[in-house]
Amino acid sequence: MYEFLGRDYINTKLKEKGLHPLQISHRLESENAESPNTKPTIFRTSDSMNYMQSSILGSQTEPIKLNRLQKGKGFCKNDTLANAPMDFSKKNYLPISTLHDMMKRVQFPKAFELKNQFILNDKDQEFLLDIIKIVPRTVGYYQDEYYDD
C-alpha cells in the first residue's frame, strides 16, 4: 500500500476519514525505509504487464510533536550498535485508539457518516474481514514459535 499510494496520500485520506492522531512516515524494516519517495509499482500476470506506475515523490517527514521521543540506551543501525537513545520523532505514529477507530470503520461502516467510511464493496469488506481473522498456525507457522495472539 505504501509503495502504491505513497505516504502523503495515505496520511491525507486517513485524516479526511477522521482518523487522527497519526503519521505514517516510513516503511517497516526495508531498504530505504525512510525515503519519502515510493518505488515504481508493476502488476503482472504470468505473460504480460497489466499496469505500471512510476515512483511517487513524497514530502519530507515532519517530526512528531510529543514529549520524550528519545528512548533507550542504544540501538542497532546497519549491524552496528549506536550507544545513544533512539529518536522516534520521525517514526510511524499510530496510537491504539486510532487503530481501534480504523477497525470500527471496517467492521461497522454504517455506524459512521459516509465521509468517514472506507469505500469498500461487500466482497472487498468480506475479504478484508476474513484476512484479519487469520492466525499464524492456519497459514503454516509453528504454534510453539508463533502464537495466535
N, C-alpha and C positions, 0 to 999 in steps of 0.2 A: 504494500500500500504506500509506504514511504517513497519508494522509487517511482511508482506510477503516478501518484498525485502530487508529491512534493510536500514538505513540511509546512510551508506558508499556507497552502490551500487547506491542508488538514486542520491546522490551528484555527484558521478563519471560519471554516464550516462548523467545527465543534463549538466555537464561541457563539456563532449565529444560532445554534441549536439550544443555547442557554447553558452550555456545559463549561463551567469555569470554577475555580481557577485551574488553569492547565498551561503546559508548554511542552510541545513535542519539539525537541531541538536537535536530536541526533538519532542515528540508528543504534541498535543494540549489538555490541560485540561484532563489529565488522571492520574491514579495512576502510579507512577514511570515514569513520563513523560520524565525525563532527562536521564533515563538509556540508555546506548548505545546498550544494548542487546535487541533483539526482544523477543516476547513471541512465544511459539510454535503455529503453524497455522494448523488447521484441517478443511478440506472441507468434508461435509457430505451430503448425500441425506437422506430422511426420514428413510431408513432402513439399510444403510451401510456407512462406512467411505471410501471416494474416494481418499483422499490424506492427508498425514501428513508431516509436515516439522518441524524439530527441531528448537530451538532458534538459531538466528544468533548472533554471538559475534561481536560487533561494536567497533570502535576505540574511544578513549576519544575525547571530543569536544575541539577544539582549540578556544580560544577567538577570536571574530571578531575584526579586527584591524581598528576601526573607532573612531572618536572623540566623546566625550560627550555621552557615553553609560550608564551613571548613570542618571536616570530620576525620577522626582517626589520628594515628601517629605516623602512618606510612601507607604506601600503596604500590602496586606493580604497574609499570608502564614500559611497554616494549621489552618484557622479560627482565627489567631492572627495577630494583627496589628504590623508590623515592622516599627518603626519610623526612616526610613532611605531611601535614594533613591534606586530604584530597579536597579540591574545590568543586562543590556541587552547584555553583551558581549558574553554569551553562549546561546543566544536565536536564533530562526529561523530568517534568514535574506533573504528576497526575495523581492527586490525592485519592484515597479510597472513596471519599464521598462523591467525587466526580465519576469514578469508575462505577459506583453504585447507580448514579443517575443515568449513565450510559446504558447499563443493563436494564434498568426500568424502561427505557425508551425502546429497547429491543423486545422485551417480553410483554410490555403493556403499552403499545404505541398509542392506542386510542385514549389513554389517560392524559395525553399531552396535546396541546394545541398543535395544529398541523405544522406551523413554522418550527416547532421544537421536536418534531418526529424525524426519524430516519426514514427516507423514502425507500421502502422495501416492498416488493410484491410478496404475495403469500408464499410462493415457492422459495424465494430467497430468505424470507424470515424463518421458514421451517428448516431450511438447510443450515442457517446460522445457529438456530437453537439446537439442532442435532449435533453440530460440531462442538458447541460449548459443553455438551454433556459427556463428551469422550474423555475417558480416563486412561492413563498410561498403559495399564495391563491389557486393555482391549485393542491396542494397536502394536502389541509385540514387545513392550518393555517389561523387564522382570520386576515383579511387585516388591521383592525384597529390597531392591535398589531404588525404584521409582514408585513411591507410594501414591495412592489415588487421591490423596488430599492435596 
